[in-house]
């Protein structure tokens, strides 16, 4: 499905027409249908775009998901609260920490448990490290999508350095299962702060180099500027959030607007862009990566170094949570990430719904922006929206 | 917020207004008034953001509860609109004309719960599941384990145990499974 631009030109309050476009006459021989994905270097994970081309211009795009469906939400209804920790971190592979945090926060919210201050700071640090690791991987992907294969080697290296710190901190590189209900599993290891600071110093220099090599590169500039422009009128009707919205000048960031964990004690401001094209979105994420480094340093400087890191908890094997309903959310690298949870007083979740930004960015937004784009730029456009299929399929 | 909720009670007959946590409220509305209420909230009350649409299966009561989670960026308020629909003839008014992503949620709900949204685009297309021939899998009466056993059969060298029982026996062997 694709939407005409005119449909949204009058803004959100106007009656929007989401009528289906006229069917394309494939039998005419004028058009070619090709699939981008599900296995393709330019695809952000296992999903596919069904593209109809007129020459080398895309005239229709349909997103197909389901290649990674593992039924997480259903599985979680049949496992005890604590057992679900092995499930939630797998919902967004490059950013498992946000799932851990939100799952823990939802349970805490429903059961009235308040994690101690030190745990809140450690969680904040963990999330910012996760954000930086994810951005570094994304910058590599974005660069590679436009044929610059040097940058990914550098950024993935630094992501790996951060994963080393995660391993030291949590015992695992990717699926940490570290933020448990009531706090975190362990305090920071001795000497970790110093090692993390060193890596941050290196990462800061790396981002300067990336800016010179990638963002001043003529090929990258010419191909990404003007690509996939999101207009301000699209933001609310399409549910666009996070950097994709901020690149459009919309100053919304859950860390500032509805502070959680220790964010209210940190000095930062939401970063916005102006042009809202693939280049601007990429540059905004580069700036947000720098912001992550700053926030990590602030956390290390301001966080308490002693005190409890885990609240008193009931026996988790027999943990029953009173009937209730909640929706907790956090700002992940792509925007609003949330857990909607319903409990019914038993030892099992009644219903959990994971809300990921890719749900709209990779489907409705992608299908709209792809129309009119040259086939060579579709990978770059897709990466510029920063989508993860697992959070669509759950 | 309070004044708005009082007005909605009078004008739309909303009921069961519950503050779930600070800045998050849920309310219930009759099925035939839901689309009008959601449109009103979007156009006049500033709830311009649709976070998600989801469904809760209350099989014991024979109903599905649809939840529309809306957000007001100016006031940082979240409002959950709950609509109970009959489980056996599950059908709901489509809101695909209000948000561009709504039809995707509706398409997913059609596949996972079997709820019909007349007029919603591409509703019949497979979303995650290709060629699914069983009952919609997110319904409470769909048994994942049974499906798996019937579909894939026994594989040598693979056995499964109830994780909860296993943990009890492994962790507290001397207490008969109790703490």
Interface residues (C-beta under 8 A of the other chain):
Chain A: X1 X3 X12 X13 X15 X16 X17 X18 X20 X65 X66 X69 X71 X73 X74 X75 X77 X78 X79 X80 X83 X109 X236 X237 X238 X239 X241 X252 X257 X258 X315 X317 X318 X324 X325 X326 X327 X329 X336 X338 X340 X342 X347 X350 X351 X353 X355 X359 X360 X363 X364 X365 X368 X393
Chain B: X20 X21 X23 X24 X26 X42 X43 X48 X49 X50 X51 X52 X54 X55 X56 X57 X67 X69 X73 X76 X78 X80 X96 X97 X98 X99 X100 X101 X103 X104 X105 X121 X122 X126 X127 X128 X129 X130 X137 X138 X140 X142 X144 X163 X164 X167 X168 X171 X179
